[in-house]
Amino acid sequence: MTLTPQWLDELRARTSLSTLIGKSVKVIKAGREYKACCPFHNEKTPSFTINDEKGFYHCFGCGAHGDAIRWMTDQRGLPFMEAVKELAATAGMDVPAADPRAAKRAEQTKGLHDAMGAAQSFFEDQLGGIDGGEARAYLQKRGITDATRRAFGFGYSPDSRGKLKTALRDFGDPMLVEAGLLIDPDGERDTYDRFRGRLMLPIRDIRGRVIAFGGRIIGSGEPKYLNSPDTPLFDKGRTLYNIDKASPASRSTGRVIVVEGYMDVIALAQAGFGEAVAPLGTALTEHQIERLWKMVEVPLLCFDGDSAGQKAAIRAATRALPLLRPGHSLAFATLPSGQDPDDLIRASGRQAMEAVLTDAEPLIERLWKHEVSSAPLATPEEKAALKQRLRAISDAIAHPDVRAHYAHEFRERYDALFFARRDAAPQQRGQGGGNFGGGGQRWQRDKRGNWKPPIAPAGAEARAIGASGMEQRLLRAILAALLRHPGQIAPHREMLSALQIGDPQLAQLLAAMISLSFRKETVETQALLTILGQGELYNMAKGMLRADAFTLTPDRISTDPDRLSRDLEEAVRVMAQGPELETALVEATRRFESDFSEENFAEQQRIRALKADHDRRLAELAQSEDIV
């Protein structure tokens, strides 16, 4: 379809902006304009103005500005075309169709929407009638108020094979079958009502139109919950229950709460949490995750604390991994075992639910805890299996920067779990200011703002990287790979900054590369060489760039950058672990010599075995055919 500027201008002219906004916000007449408290940020004194003559709104507090269409997309959360269609329907305008077939589909869809609306009215009437007594008693038992019942459109489907069919006969059986309201057994026997003897809940689209139903059995029977089948209006994998109410609510609260089912959403809404949604009988899908991210960047998944609820949380976490991108993730809040939101609110009040949401864990925390607790970690093989599972998680992330940060975070946690010295003092991570890196020593900026590497601490027990021939070989290979592919500096910058390099020239070369990566988003090899000037560092770098110089995976990096990133990560990790393990072994030996206990001896042997494994891996990397 083609929406011309003239048609859109006519749509705006026919829309009373103050009336439209007044449906969601209390507006007050102020001369020729209207005022309101801004719905896009919290304020007590109105700074949000609406000008019907000019057809725009503006907030002098937060700068929100737009017309009727922008209001529908920003405040209601509607896609552009959905916003246009809803405004056009209110204004009595026909949206231009692209071709006759599109017009026919639009007319057919309109008929299905009419049928679903008629079914909703029928179910609501039945709930208030004689047949709905048992359903009303169930609502009362669950503590559902009349206001909540009306807000969510509760209804009742009589325990009959034909009452709905008779009531909606004017639509015809084919349309009612297509809408999912009737079941057609085989084309020969009569159609009959799909929902019978159930408490009915309408499922609405983002515009608030009924597109499907969910029915809960009253009394005994299976299934407990029955949803409409997929129809031209309803795709359960793309739909979230209560999306029409939660989307505007999320703009006020800044969050979306994802719970397991209809009644959880309703219990939360009745307690004042209007921003809750639920998937429809399936695990959270990729489409639903993307829909949530259109509302907020980090939705809160709040599932039951039992085994089934936690499995659902991990399924959602795993499904989200390939979709992750900067700023967009998930957080996980866990309810007390055996309690759903309604139970918790009834027992402990709204504050208890708020506390659960406040304690939500980031996605990476939930994944880490799950993997660490999912299997024993007593033997080297079990520890290696954990490492493999963590690598599989980070490899599943498509975005390179997010994947690199997950890999780094998992590596840090893994090393802290198995390699940390018992008496090591906790070290702060570098922040975005003057310090960067770890390992006890800190990278510092010089007077020109460049980063300088840490100086290896003095003492017999401290050893700088590069002291052995194998380390020297691998270190030069790492630096050569970074020179050839400087885009890999930033993803590995924090690991590289922790290296305490004994060779001053190699340390200065690395410092120059890290310093440039801070100043430029895109680093090029020639830019590195220019900064190095014409001295010894320049000559060293040029030598490393020769075809026969050291490098990592020379034949694969042009076609598989992910492989290079992984190889670099492992190489740097092995480099950094050497001095750490040596220091840990010295400390363990000192403790054992001062106290010949079985525990101290076991700890010394454990670290000695780790050191032996490290030395073998260092030798493998340094002597690999990939390093030429």
C-alpha positions in Angstrom: 0.0 0.0 0.0 1.1 3.6 -0.7 0.6 6.2 2.0 1.0 9.6 0.4 2.0 12.6 2.4 -1.3 14.1 1.6 -3.2 11.1 2.9 -1.2 11.2 6.2 -1.8 14.9 6.6 -5.5 14.3 6.2 -5.3 11.6 8.8 -3.6 13.9 11.3 -6.1 16.7 10.5 -9.0 14.4 11.3 -7.5 13.2 14.6 -8.1 15.3 17.8 -4.7 14.9 19.4 -6.0 16.0 22.9 -8.8 13.5 22.7 -6.4 10.7 21.6 -3.9 11.5 24.4 -6.7 12.0 26.9 -7.6 8.3 26.6 -4.4 7.5 28.5 -3.4 10.7 30.3 -5.5 13.2 32.2 -5.3 16.5 30.2 -6.3 20.0 31.4 -7.4 22.9 29.1 -4.9 25.7 29.3 -5.9 28.6 27.0 -5.6 27.3 23.4 -3.6 24.3 24.4 -3.9 21.4 26.8 -1.4 20.4 29.6 -0.7 17.1 31.3 1.9 15.4 33.4 4.3 13.8 30.8 3.7 10.1 30.3 7.3 9.6 29.2 8.9 10.6 32.4 7.9 10.9 36.1 6.9 14.5 37.0 4.4 16.2 39.4 4.1 19.6 37.7 2.7 19.4 34.1 5.3 20.3 31.5 3.6 18.3 28.6 1.6 20.4 26.2 -0.8 19.4 23.4 -1.6 21.7 20.5 -4.7 20.5 18.5 -4.3 23.3 16.0 -0.8 22.4 15.0 -1.3 18.7 15.7 1.7 18.0 17.9 2.6 17.4 21.6 5.8 18.5 23.3 7.3 18.0 26.8 9.5 20.8 28.1 10.9 18.4 30.7 12.2 15.5 28.7 11.9 16.7 25.1 9.4 14.2 23.9 7.8 15.5 20.8 5.5 14.2 18.0 2.1 13.9 16.3 -0.8 11.5 16.6 1.1 8.7 14.8 4.2 9.2 16.9 2.0 9.0 20.0 0.7 5.7 19.0 4.1 4.3 18.2 6.0 5.7 21.2 3.4 5.6 24.0 1.2 2.7 22.8 4.1 0.7 21.3 2.3 0.0 18.0 4.2 -0.6 14.8 3.8 2.3 12.3 1.2 0.6 10.1 -0.8 -0.6 13.1 -0.9 2.9 14.4 -2.0 4.3 11.1 -4.8 1.7 10.8 -6.1 2.4 14.2 -6.1 6.1 13.7 -7.8 5.7 10.3 -10.5 3.5 11.7 -11.3 6.2 14.4 -11.2 8.9 11.7 -13.4 7.0 9.3 -10.8 6.8 6.6 -9.9 3.8 4.4 -6.3 2.8 4.4 -5.1 2.5 0.7 -4.7 -1.1 -0.3 -1.7 -2.2 -2.5 -3.7 -4.4 -4.9 -7.1 -6.1 -5.1 -5.7 -9.2 -3.4 -4.5 -7.2 -0.5 -7.9 -5.5 -0.2 -9.6 -8.9 -0.3 -7.3 -10.2 2.5 -8.0 -7.0 4.5 -11.7 -7.6 4.2 -11.4 -11.2 5.2 -9.3 -10.2 8.3 -11.9 -7.6 9.2 -14.6 -10.3 9.1 -12.5 -12.5 11.4 -12.0 -9.6 13.8 -15.8 -9.0 13.8 -16.4 -12.7 14.6 -13.9 -12.7 17.5 -15.5 -9.5 18.9 -18.9 -11.1 18.7 -17.6 -14.2 20.4 -16.1 -12.1 23.2 -19.5 -10.4 23.8 -21.2 -13.8 23.9 -18.8 -15.2 26.4 -19.1 -12.1 28.7 -22.9 -12.3 28.6 -22.7 -16.0 29.5 -20.5 -15.3 32.5 -23.1 -13.0 33.9 -26.0 -15.4 33.2 -27.3 -18.5 34.9 -24.7 -20.9 33.3 -21.8 -18.7 34.5 -22.5 -19.2 38.3 -19.7 -21.8 38.8 -17.2 -19.6 36.8 -18.1 -16.6 38.9 -17.6 -18.6 42.1 -14.1 -19.6 40.8 -13.2 -16.0 40.2 -14.4 -15.0 43.6 -12.3 -17.8 45.2 -9.2 -16.6 43.3 -9.8 -13.1 44.6 -10.5 -11.6 41.2 -12.3 -8.3 41.7 -15.1 -7.1 39.4 -12.9 -4.3 38.1 -10.2 -6.8 37.1 -12.8 -9.1 35.6 -14.1 -6.2 33.4 -10.6 -5.0 32.5 -9.5 -8.4 31.3 -12.8 -9.3 29.7 -13.4 -12.6 31.5 -16.2 -14.7 30.0 -17.7 -18.2 30.1 -18.3 -20.8 27.4 -21.3 -23.0 28.2 -20.8 -26.7 28.4 -22.6 -27.2 25.1 -21.5 -28.2 21.6 -23.6 -25.6 19.8 -24.6 -22.5 21.8 -21.8 -20.3 20.4 -22.3 -21.7 16.9 -26.0 -20.8 17.1 -25.3 -17.3 18.5 -22.8 -16.5 15.8 -24.6 -18.3 12.9 -24.7 -15.1 10.8 -20.9 -15.3 10.3 -21.2 -18.8 8.7 -19.5 -22.0 9.8 -16.4 -21.6 7.4 -15.5 -18.2 9.0 -16.0 -19.5 12.6 -13.9 -22.5 11.8 -11.1 -20.3 10.4 -11.3 -18.1 13.5 -10.8 -21.2 15.6 -14.2 -20.9 17.3 -15.6 -24.1 15.8 -14.1 -27.5 15.2 -14.7 -29.2 11.8 -14.2 -32.9 12.5 -13.8 -34.2 9.0 -16.0 -32.1 6.7 -18.9 -34.6 6.8 -20.1 -34.4 10.4 -21.4 -31.2 11.9 -19.1 -28.5 13.3 -19.2 -27.8 17.0 -18.0 -25.3 19.6 -14.3 -25.6 20.4 -14.6 -24.1 24.0 -17.1 -25.8 26.3 -17.5 -25.4 30.1 -14.5 -23.1 30.4 -13.6 -19.7 32.0 -12.7 -17.6 28.9 -10.0 -15.0 28.6 -9.6 -13.0 25.4 -6.1 -12.7 23.9 -5.6 -9.4 22.2 -3.2 -7.9 19.8 -1.1 -4.7 20.3 -4.2 -2.7 19.2 -6.4 -4.3 21.8 -8.4 -6.4 19.3 -9.5 -9.9 20.2 -7.5 -12.4 18.1 -7.8 -15.6 20.2 -9.1 -17.1 23.4 -7.7 -19.0 26.3 -10.1 -21.2 28.3 -9.6 -22.7 31.8 -11.6 -25.7 32.6 -14.2 -25.3 35.4 -14.2 -28.4 37.5 -12.4 -31.6 36.4 -11.2 -32.2 32.8 -8.3 -32.0 30.5 -6.5 -30.0 29.3 -6.6 -27.5 32.2 -6.0 -24.6 29.8 -7.0 -24.6 26.1 -5.8 -22.0 23.6 -7.2 -21.1 20.2 -5.3 -22.8 17.4 -3.2 -20.7 15.1 -5.3 -18.7 12.7 -4.8 -15.8 10.2 -5.2 -13.5 13.2 -3.3 -15.5 15.8 0.2 -17.0 15.9 0.9 -18.1 19.5 4.7 -18.0 18.9 4.5 -14.3 18.1 1.9 -13.2 20.6 2.2 -12.2 24.3 -0.8 -12.2 26.5 -1.6 -8.7 27.8 0.7 -7.0 25.3 -2.0 -4.3 24.7 -2.0 -3.1 28.3 1.6 -3.9 29.2 3.2 -2.0 26.3 2.0 1.5 27.4 2.5 0.5 31.1 6.1 -0.3 30.4 6.7 3.2 29.2 5.8 4.5 32.7 7.7 1.8 34.7 10.6 1.2 32.4 10.3 -2.5 32.7 8.4 -5.6 31.4 7.7 -8.6 33.6 7.4 -12.0 31.9 5.5 -14.6 33.9 4.3 -18.1 33.1 0.6 -17.8 32.5 -2.6 -15.8 32.3 -3.5 -15.9 35.9 0.0 -14.7 36.9 -0.4 -11.7 34.7 -3.8 -10.9 36.1 -2.7 -11.3 39.8 0.2 -8.9 39.1 -2.0 -6.4 37.4 -4.5 -6.5 40.2 -1.6 -5.8 42.6 -0.5 -2.8 40.6 2.1 -4.4 38.2 0.4 -3.5 34.9 3.5 -4.2 32.8 3.3 -8.0 33.0 2.9 -10.4 30.0 3.0 -14.1 29.4 3.8 -16.5 26.6 0.9 -18.7 25.5 1.5 -22.2 26.5 4.9 -22.5 24.9 8.5 -21.6 25.8 9.4 -18.1 25.1 10.2 -17.8 21.4 12.7 -15.7 19.4 9.8 -13.6 18.0 8.5 -12.9 21.5 11.9 -11.9 22.8 12.3 -9.4 20.0 8.8 -8.1 20.8 9.8 -7.6 24.4 13.0 -5.7 23.3 10.8 -3.3 21.5 9.3 -2.4 24.9 12.4 -2.4 27.1 16.1 -3.5 26.6 16.2 -5.9 29.5 12.9 -7.6 30.2 12.5 -9.4 33.6 11.6 -13.1 33.4 9.9 -14.1 36.6 9.3 -17.8 36.7 8.4 -20.2 39.6 11.2 -21.4 41.8 10.3 -25.1 41.2 12.2 -27.3 38.8 9.8 -26.7 35.9 10.0 -22.9 36.3 13.8 -22.9 36.4 14.0 -25.2 33.3 11.7 -22.7 31.5 14.1 -19.9 32.5 17.1 -21.7 31.1 15.3 -22.5 27.9 14.5 -18.8 27.5 18.1 -17.9 28.3 19.5 -20.4 25.7 17.0 -19.2 23.1 18.1 -15.6 23.6 21.8 -16.2 23.1 22.0 -15.9 19.3 19.9 -12.7 19.5 21.9 -10.8 22.1 23.2 -7.4 21.0 24.7 -4.5 22.9 22.4 -3.2 25.5 19.7 -5.9 24.9 19.6 -8.9 27.3 17.4 -10.7 29.8 17.2 -10.6 33.6 15.8 -13.4 35.9 13.8 -13.1 39.0 13.0 -16.3 40.9 9.9 -16.7 43.0 10.0 -18.7 46.3 9.7 -22.4 45.6 6.0 -23.5 45.5 4.7 -20.0 45.1 3.3 -18.2 42.0 2.9 -14.4 42.0 -0.6 -14.6 43.4 0.5 -16.8 46.3 3.4 -14.5 47.1 1.3 -11.3 47.0 -1.5 -12.8 49.1 1.0 -14.1 51.7 3.4 -11.2 51.9 2.0 -8.3 50.0 3.0 -6.2 47.0 6.4 -5.3 48.6 7.5 -9.0 48.6 6.9 -9.2 44.8 8.8 -5.9 44.3 11.7 -7.4 46.3 11.8 -10.4 44.1 11.9 -8.3 41.0 14.6 -6.0 42.5 16.8 -9.0 43.1 16.7 -10.1 39.5 20.0 -11.6 38.1 21.6 -10.7 34.8 21.5 -13.3 32.1 25.2 -14.2 32.5 24.8 -14.8 36.2 21.9 -17.2 35.6 23.8 -19.1 33.0 26.9 -19.4 35.1 25.0 -20.7 38.2 23.1 -23.2 36.1 26.3 -24.7 34.5 28.3 -24.8 37.7 25.5 -26.6 39.6 24.4 -28.9 36.7 27.2 -31.4 37.2 29.9 -32.4 39.7 33.2 -30.5 39.5 35.5 -32.9 41.5 37.7 -34.3 38.8 39.8 -32.7 36.0 37.5 -34.2 33.4 34.4 -32.7 35.1 36.1 -29.3 35.3 37.1 -29.5 31.6 33.4 -30.4 30.8 32.3 -27.2 32.6 34.8 -25.2 30.5 33.4 -26.8 27.3 29.8 -26.0 28.3 30.7 -22.4 28.9 32.5 -22.2 25.6 29.4 -23.5 23.9 27.3 -20.8 25.5 29.6 -17.9 24.4 30.0 -19.5 20.9 26.1 -19.4 20.5 26.2 -15.6 20.6 26.1 -14.1 17.2 27.3 -10.5 18.0 31.1 -10.5 18.1 31.5 -7.9 20.9 28.9 -9.5 23.2 30.4 -12.9 22.5 33.9 -11.7 23.4 32.7 -10.2 26.7 30.8 -13.4 27.6 33.9 -15.5 26.9 36.1 -13.2 28.9 33.7 -13.1 31.8 33.3 -16.9 31.9 37.1 -17.3 31.7 37.6 -15.0 34.7 35.0 -16.8 36.7 36.4 -20.2 35.7 39.9 -19.2 36.6 38.8 -17.7 39.9 36.9 -20.9 40.7 39.8 -23.3 40.1 43.1 -21.3 39.9 42.7 -18.5 42.5 45.2 -18.4 45.4 43.6 -19.0 48.8 45.4 -15.9 50.3 45.1 -13.7 47.3 43.6 -10.3 48.1 40.6 -9.3 46.0 41.5 -7.1 43.1 39.4 -4.3 41.6 38.5 -4.3 38.0 39.7 -1.4 35.9 37.0 1.2 35.4 36.6 3.6 32.6 38.9 6.2 34.2 42.6 6.4 34.8 43.4 2.7 35.6 42.9 -0.3 33.4 43.7 -4.0 33.8 44.4 -6.4 36.6 47.0 -8.7 38.0 47.7 -6.5 41.0 49.5 -3.8 38.9 47.6 -1.2 37.1 47.9 0.3 33.6 48.4 4.1 33.9 48.0 7.0 31.5 51.1 9.1 30.9 51.1 12.9 30.5 50.0 12.6 26.9 47.1 10.3 27.7 48.7 7.2 26.4 48.4 3.9 28.3 51.6 2.5 29.9 52.0 -1.2 30.8 52.4 -2.3 34.4 56.0 -2.9 35.6 56.6 -6.4 36.8 56.9 -6.4 40.6 60.3 -7.0 42.1 61.1 -10.1 44.1 62.3 -13.6 43.6 58.8 -15.0 43.4 57.6 -12.7 40.7 58.4 -13.5 37.0 57.6 -11.4 34.0 56.1 -13.0 30.9 58.7 -13.8 28.2 61.4 -15.2 30.4 61.3 -18.7 28.7 61.9 -19.4 25.1 58.4 -20.9 24.5 56.8 -17.8 26.1 58.9 -15.5 24.0 57.8 -17.3 20.9 54.1 -17.3 21.7 54.2 -13.7 22.9 55.7 -12.6 19.5 53.1 -14.6 17.7 50.3 -12.9 19.6 51.7 -9.4 18.9 52.2 -10.3 15.2 48.6 -11.4 14.9 47.4 -8.2 16.5 49.5 -6.1 14.1 48.1 -7.9 11.1 44.5 -7.8 12.5 44.3 -4.7 14.8 40.5 -5.1 15.0 41.2 -7.9 17.5 42.9 -5.5 20.0 39.8 -4.0 21.5 37.9 -7.3 22.2 41.0 -8.7 24.0 42.2 -5.4 25.5 41.4 -6.3 29.1 43.2 -9.6 28.9 46.2 -8.1 27.1 46.5 -5.3 29.7 46.9 -7.9 32.5 50.1 -9.3 30.9 53.3 -8.3 32.7 55.9 -8.5 29.9 59.5 -8.7 30.8 60.9 -7.5 27.4 60.7 -3.7 27.4 60.3 -3.4 23.7 57.6 -6.0 23.4 55.8 -4.3 26.4 56.0 -0.9 24.7 54.7 -2.3 21.4 51.7 -3.8 23.2 51.1 -0.5 25.1 51.1 1.5 21.8 48.5 -0.9 20.3 46.3 -0.7 23.4 46.6 3.1 23.6 45.5 3.5 19.9 42.5 1.1 20.4 41.3 3.5 23.1 41.5 6.5 20.9 40.0 5.1 17.7 37.1 2.8 17.1 38.7 1.4 14.0 42.4 0.6 14.2 44.4 -0.1 11.0 47.8 -1.6 10.7 49.3 1.5 8.9 48.0 3.7 11.7 49.9 1.6 14.2 53.1 1.8 12.2 52.7 5.6 11.9 52.4 6.0 15.7 55.4 3.8 16.3 57.6 6.2 14.2 60.9 5.1 12.7 62.7 3.7 15.7 63.3 0.3 17.1 59.6 -0.4 17.8 58.8 0.4 14.1 61.5 -1.9 12.9 60.3 -4.7 15.2 56.7 -4.3 14.1 57.7 -4.3 10.4 59.7 -7.4 11.0 56.7 -9.1 12.6 54.6 -8.2 9.5 56.9 -10.1 7.1 55.3 -13.1 5.5 57.8 -15.4 7.3 57.4 -13.9 10.7 55.5 -15.2 13.7 51.7 -15.2 13.6 48.7 -17.2 14.7 46.7 -19.4 12.3 48.1 -17.8 9.1 46.0 -19.9 6.7 42.6 -19.5 8.5 42.4 -15.9 9.7 41.3 -14.5 6.3 38.3 -16.8 6.1 37.5 -17.4 9.8 37.9 -14.4 12.0 36.1 -16.2 14.8 38.8 -18.8 14.9 41.5 -16.2 15.2 39.6 -14.5 18.1 39.3 -17.8 19.9 43.0 -18.7 19.3 44.1 -15.3 20.6 42.0 -15.6 23.6 43.4 -19.0 24.6 47.0 -17.9 23.8 46.7 -14.8 26.0 45.0 -16.7 28.8 47.9 -19.3 28.8 50.4 -16.5 28.8 48.8 -14.8 31.8 48.4 -18.0 33.8 52.0 -18.9 33.9 53.3 -16.3 36.4 50.0 -16.7 38.4 50.5 -20.4 38.8 54.2 -20.1 39.6 53.3 -17.6 42.4 50.5 -19.8 43.6 52.9 -22.8 43.7 55.5 -20.8 45.7 52.8 -19.8 48.2 51.5 -23.4 48.5 55.0 -24.7 49.0 55.7 -22.1 51.6 52.5 -23.1 53.5 53.4 -26.8 53.3 56.9 -26.3 54.5 55.7 -24.4 57.5 52.8 -26.8 58.2 53.2 -30.4 57.0 49.5 -31.0 56.9 47.7 -33.3 54.5 45.6 -30.4 53.3 48.6 -28.2 52.5 50.3 -31.1 50.7 47.2 -31.8 48.6 46.9 -28.1 47.7 50.6 -28.0 46.6 50.1 -31.1 44.5 46.9 -29.7 42.9 48.7 -26.5 41.9 51.7 -28.4 40.7 49.5 -30.5 38.5 47.8 -27.3 37.1 51.2 -25.9 36.4 52.3 -29.0 34.6 49.1 -28.9 32.4 49.8 -25.2 31.7 53.4 -25.9 30.7 52.3 -28.7 28.3 49.7 -26.4 26.7 52.2 -23.6 26.4 54.6 -25.9 24.6 51.8 -27.1 22.3 50.9 -23.6 21.3 54.5 -22.4 21.0 55.5 -25.3 18.8 52.2 -25.5 16.8 52.5 -25.6 13.1 50.2 -22.6 13.1 53.0 -20.4 14.4 55.5 -20.0 11.6 
